[in-house]
Structures are given as C-alpha cells and as structure tokens.
Amino acid sequence: MTTGKLDGRVAIVTGSGGGLGAECARVLAGHGARVAVADINADAAERVAGEIVQAGGQAMAVRVDVSLEDDVSAMAATVIDRFGRIDILHNNAAALDVQQRQRDRDICNLDMAAFDRAIAVNLRGAVLCSKHCIPDMLTRSRGSVIFATSGLGVQGDLSLTGYAASKAALIMLPRVIAAQYGKQGIRANAVQIGLAPAENAHGSMPAELLDILRDNHMTPELGTPRQIADVVAFLASDESSFVTGTTLVADGGFGCHTPSLVAMRSFFQKAGKTGM
Ligand SMILES: NC(=O)c1ccc[n+]([C@@H]2O[C@H](COP(=O)([O-])OP(=O)(O)OC[C@H]3O[C@@H](n4cnc5c(N)ncnc54)[C@H](O)[C@@H]3O)[C@@H](O)[C@H]2O)c1
C-alpha cells in the first residue's frame, strides 16, 4: 500500500542500485518522496531511478562511492541542488559482493583488505553520509537517518568478521546521532534485518543453506525486500516521530529464540510429537 505520508520529503538511499536498497527507493517514492538512488554502480542507479520515474514517481540517480568523502559531499550537494533539501537518509550500502564475502572470513584467515573494505564502505560510508546530510536537515529542524544492520551485528557467526564488526557499530551510530541532534529535530534508528534476499539473490545461495536459515526464522518464510522497505518507510515518516536512538528488529524472529530451538524441534518431530 502506498500513501502520501512522505509527500514533499527528499530521501537519499545509498546502495539502491539493486537489492533491498532498490526496493526501499521504490517504496519511499511510492509514499511520495523524491528519491536519490545513490550507488557505486552508476548504470544500476540510473536503471532504478528510471523505473521509479516511469512508474510516476520522482527520482534521480547519483553515482557515489560512500567510502570517499569527496564523493559523499558531492552527492549531498547534487541532491540539494536538484531537489532542494534532504529529509531522509537511509544508509543501506554495503560491500557484499561474492569476492568480498569469500575474503572476509574468520579471524585467523581474514584478508585484511576485505576487513578494511567492510569497515570503509559499511561503517565509514554511513558516517560520511550522515556527516554530509545532517547539516541540511538541521536547517529545517527535521530529519530521519536510518542504518541497515544485521543479526550478524549482535550474534557471532563462522565468517564475515569485518561485516559483523561494521554492523555492530551501526547499532551504536543512531544512538550517537539521536543524542547529539535529537533536540534539533533529527531522529536516527537502525533496522536489524533478518534474511530478506532480493529475488535475484536466492540463486546465489545453495537451497540447503536457505533451508537452514528458513528453519531459524520464526516466520513461515524468509523475509522479502518489501517487508524491510515498509519498516524503512515507517522510520522515515512521522508515524515514527517518537522513535529514535534505537534498533528496530525486522528479522522474522531470527534472533528471538534459544540456540537449541531448531535441533529440539527436529528431535521432537523425530520422536513423533507434532504441533511444534
Ligand atoms: N538482504 C538481506 O537479507 C540482508 C540481511 C541483513 C542485512 N542486510 C543489509 O541490507 C543492506 C542491503 O543488502 P542487500 O542484500 O540488498 O545487498 P546488495 O549487495 O544486493 O546491495 C548492496 C548495494 O550497495 C552498493 N554498494 C556497494 N559498495 C558501495 C559503495 N562503496 N558506495 C555506494 N554503493 C555501494 C552495491 O552496488 C549494491 O547496489 C546491506 O546494508 C546489508 O548489510 C541485508
């Protein structure tokens, strides 16, 4: 469902050339926001912005590497120049390509270049975008800053050391921003996301792995990009005007259960007990 709840607002969604970011851009535009589709992949950003415009929304594409301060400052200036203001910043961009994930391993086998890239894009990028967008929000005493974080930011796992460390830091950043600028009308929150793969991402994960992850979500199915985008739209809008400095968990119950639950469920099923 779309509403006019973001009419007149201008949103930047980083990493919105594909995946969850693209869906967030579409949904925010559907609620009436003018959206800057910002991505390191210029063609992808152009494609998503073009689709939004074709669907009757307002969007522009911006090519940005969020880890570079000059790029980020130019992105903010371009958006203000074209759309006049920035009301919403969704820090969604993350280095998640296959090569990066293969090198960002357990500590003893960690490729430090991959660790540095995870921190540079996921964490430094979010800091830089906040640094260069919040000043414009302050001129109107209103703004919403959102961070995409993950269960891996709060729970240990076998790999993705740099990714996990960066996502843990993204749980702290909204608290910092809420404390520093809350009295001046700026809200900041994180969304802790469970597995909500875009359609094209399902193929990159083995079915067996998806089954394990599905078993650990307490919803019948894994999440969808739309379910995450709806939470982002809530945090972007005045519907969440009393929500700041916190993490909204949208993870299908991935982080809510005892570590032994899945094994116990299987144990009881094997023992012929149904209904669990
Ligand atoms: N999809 C999920 O199930 C899931 C789960 C937990 C958290 N998340 C988080 O949600 C966000 C989106 O995830 P996704 O699955 O859509 O990822 P994705 O890899 O599909 O999309 C990431 C986007 O970021 C862009 N990007 C990469 N480096 C960049 C840079 N330096 N500057 C600008 N853009 C850059 C990529 O080009 C890409 O378009 C990420 O922050 C991720 O950590 C996703």
The ligand as a Tripos MOL2 file, in Angstrom:
@<TRIPOS>MOLECULE
LIG
   44    48     1     0     0
SMALL
NO_CHARGES

@<TRIPOS>ATOM
      1 N1         19.4010   -8.9810    2.0830 N.am      1 LIG1
      2 C1         19.4120   -9.4100    3.3230 C.2       1 LIG1
      3 O1         18.8520  -10.4710    3.6220 O.2       1 LIG1
      4 C2         20.0840   -8.6100    4.4090 C.ar      1 LIG1
      5 C3         20.1650   -9.1340    5.7040 C.ar      1 LIG1
      6 C4         20.7520   -8.3700    6.7180 C.ar      1 LIG1
      7 C5         21.2250   -7.0900    6.4330 C.ar      1 LIG1
      8 N2         21.1480   -6.6180    5.1610 N.ar      1 LIG1
      9 C6         21.6900   -5.2740    4.8950 C.3       1 LIG1
     10 O2         20.8430   -4.5910    3.9790 O.3       1 LIG1
     11 C7         21.6200   -3.7860    3.0960 C.3       1 LIG1
     12 C8         21.3210   -4.1810    1.6500 C.3       1 LIG1
     13 O3         21.6400   -5.5520    1.4540 O.3       1 LIG1
     14 P1         21.4120   -6.2760    0.0370 P.3       1 LIG1
     15 O4         21.2510   -7.7050    0.3110 O.co2     1 LIG1
     16 O5         20.3900   -5.5510   -0.7430 O.co2     1 LIG1
     17 O6         22.8730   -6.0580   -0.6230 O.3       1 LIG1
     18 P2         23.2800   -5.9160   -2.1700 P.3       1 LIG1
     19 O7         24.6910   -6.3940   -2.2670 O.co2     1 LIG1
     20 O8         22.2500   -6.5300   -3.0570 O.co2     1 LIG1
     21 O9         23.2370   -4.3390   -2.4090 O.3       1 LIG1
     22 C9         24.2570   -3.5030   -1.9230 C.3       1 LIG1
     23 C10        24.3230   -2.2830   -2.8310 C.3       1 LIG1
     24 O10        25.3500   -1.4200   -2.3190 O.3       1 LIG1
     25 C11        26.1040   -0.9400   -3.4200 C.3       1 LIG1
     26 N3         27.4550   -0.5670   -2.9580 N.ar      1 LIG1
     27 C12        28.4760   -1.3980   -2.6300 C.ar      1 LIG1
     28 N4         29.5550   -0.6840   -2.2940 N.ar      1 LIG1
     29 C13        29.2070    0.6270   -2.4100 C.ar      1 LIG1
     30 C14        29.9060    1.8500   -2.2030 C.ar      1 LIG1
     31 N5         31.1880    1.8790   -1.8130 N.pl3     1 LIG1
     32 N6         29.2350    3.0100   -2.4010 N.ar      1 LIG1
     33 C15        27.9450    3.0020   -2.8150 C.ar      1 LIG1
     34 N7         27.2470    1.8870   -3.0380 N.ar      1 LIG1
     35 C16        27.8670    0.7130   -2.8400 C.ar      1 LIG1
     36 C17        26.1210   -2.0990   -4.4100 C.3       1 LIG1
     37 O11        26.4520   -1.6660   -5.7280 O.3       1 LIG1
     38 C18        24.7100   -2.6260   -4.2790 C.3       1 LIG1
     39 O12        23.8150   -1.9840   -5.1720 O.3       1 LIG1
     40 C19        23.0710   -4.0120    3.4980 C.3       1 LIG1
     41 O13        23.4740   -2.9880    4.3810 O.3       1 LIG1
     42 C20        23.0510   -5.3340    4.2170 C.3       1 LIG1
     43 O14        24.0840   -5.4610    5.1570 O.3       1 LIG1
     44 C21        20.6040   -7.3480    4.1430 C.ar      1 LIG1
@<TRIPOS>BOND
     1     1     2 1
     2     2     3 2
     3     2     4 1
     4     4     5 ar
     5     4    44 ar
     6     5     6 ar
     7     6     7 ar
     8     7     8 ar
     9     8     9 1
    10     8    44 ar
    11     9    10 1
    12     9    42 1
    13    10    11 1
    14    11    12 1
    15    11    40 1
    16    12    13 1
    17    13    14 1
    18    14    15 2
    19    14    16 1
    20    14    17 1
    21    17    18 1
    22    18    19 2
    23    18    20 1
    24    18    21 1
    25    21    22 1
    26    22    23 1
    27    23    24 1
    28    23    38 1
    29    24    25 1
    30    25    26 1
    31    25    36 1
    32    26    27 ar
    33    26    35 ar
    34    27    28 ar
    35    28    29 ar
    36    29    30 ar
    37    29    35 ar
    38    30    31 1
    39    30    32 ar
    40    32    33 ar
    41    33    34 ar
    42    34    35 ar
    43    36    37 1
    44    36    38 1
    45    38    39 1
    46    40    41 1
    47    40    42 1
    48    42    43 1
@<TRIPOS>SUBSTRUCTURE
     1 LIG1         1 GROUP 0 **** ****
